[in-house]
Amino acid sequence: MRGGSSGSLLPVQRAARTAAAVVVLHAGVPLVWFDRNARHLVTFPAAQADHRWVDALAQLVRSGAERSVEVRKVDGGPAPEWAATALR
């Protein structure tokens, strides 16, 4: 849990082992975790500098594994500008 600005506790979005999850790694370093059902993306520190995860998500569609990929939330909230820019 993280403390909000009002002192209340907010849930933290976490990567979890689920059947619908995709983890993108580069050289063994986790970049992002994506829940295909909930359409949530959880980023790891390297994701901001290494945008290979965008191509990996697009590959899900190109390979036919998914008809489309939609990201509705990043790290439990609206996409930060760097992530929104990378996804465009």
Steps between C-alpha positions, in 0.01 A plus 500: 500500500616852426400808691290746303522877530220495759685238704263224388643175375466422131542153346823441311471328162725195503607239254347162578527155352179458300406309186433824311825671598789580271841599635740678267869451579814625331826327586328356806389841626123543542357793307123463539228262611174515305168344600323428172160461668501808723711701252731623775869563449745494790836654422838416647775764532668407169178552298532876488837489324451179298187509284546154347196397700281697257615281210449189713137596568447578130646158416209340687274638226736439207545137603127442530514428873267798558259687272593826668686633802343776705668660801249665732715555809871529568624428851142518629409838356498709183801451274787737581607716207812293423293179475222661296759639258669159466167329430400738218 
